[in-house]
């Protein structure tokens, strides 16, 4: 049987089948700061992933990877947590070879076996990732070095094939160069772990490059560019066209996000990877419908867009805008704004005939619906996160005002600080339901008056404290 035919059959057998999907989306655990940490699975679920690419751990000057998953009990916990969240380990990476030279590691087969053993412990994972970055930039043209690379890849590939696995290599070569290398390696256990970034840095068109390489030679894809901007904002990556190309090629498998972080918020894991995962899921699979429906039927499109934008200010604050959770939270907040609009519209209509009844019914509906909002948010958010949502909805007046009182009167006692915060939060509960920005600020203004009266009764001269604060601010 020809090598290409054997490789195609092998990869077809090895490709994951998460929930019967053709394409599966995951993140690299070392890039989301969760290398070999159980928390990677909860984060992946939060981001809307199908699974993760789990790393073997650092290598450096060690003989073997710093791999905690050699312990059967530890690996079993990883499997249990992944299974409980409906996630998979789509690939296991030997990312240490980004910096380590494969040709200078005489124990390269022991390192490969360590990876394969870990893959088995994690549930018979089929695809491994092996970057050749540590081999330098000359191995592809230096005949002696190339022969050594080819020999070692052949050895690793045959070891992988014997265990029912495939090792995806990451090289600086273009599609034709990778095809020549695979032909030299002569092992069905070696394929290409394709990387958008490499193609772009080589000036190649990703779609044409994929077609040249062929579905049979691609075991998985790192579907991201170097850091700079999110995938959805990257003009160099035409993701819908790539999807059409892969469909036409008949390829299926894992797409992992490695980078494509926004440099303005490069450390914000949830926003960066949430955006990229969502864009990939929207393009390659149907993104999950929100559990909480948006109550937008019959409402003017421009108004709905404005309200959604207002709600996303809160999810931005929580760094969850691009996640399934963020979608549900945004809908809850938007629906609260819609509800308030309906209540006040009904009041204004009734005012024409009975003003007193209109106000009474309005107050009743506001009170009866007020606590539903907290209950709905509590399905997805922790108490401190709900606090942030409420602060965004009320322009952070609570924190701004509280900080101002502390700066104005440095001698405030703890009991007084506590009382000020209690009243500011009470004002916030009322302001959340106010019909306009002006009404929200009026609510806080009333409570500031109550706070000033309270402090005056406790012996503070508010006017003098304010003047002294002004002088301190000038200095």
Secondary structure, 3 states (H helix, E strand, C coil): CCHHHHHHHHHHHHCCCHHHCCEEEEEECCCCCCCCCCHHHHHHHHHCCCEEEEECCCCCCCCCCCCHHHCHHHHHHHHHHHHHCCCEEEEEECHHHHCCCHHHCCCHHHHHHHHHHHHHHCCCCCEEEEECHHHCCCCCCCHHHHHHHHHHHHHHHHHHHHCCCEEEEECCCCHHHHHHHHHHHCCCCEEEEEEHHHHHHCCCCHHHHHHHHCHHHEEEEECCCCCECCHHHCCCCCHHHHHHHHHHHCCCEEEEECCCCEHHHCCCHHHHHHHHHHHHHHHHCCCCCCCCCCCCCCCCHHHHHHHHHHHHHHHHHCCCCCCHHHHHHHHHHHHHHHHHHHHHHHHHHHHCCCHHHHHHHHHHHHHHHHHHHHHHHHCCCCHHHHHHHHHHHCCCHHHHHHHHHHHHCCCCCHHHHHHHHHHHHHHHHHHHCCCCHHHHHHHHHHHHHHHHHHHHHCCCCHHHHHHHHHHHHHC
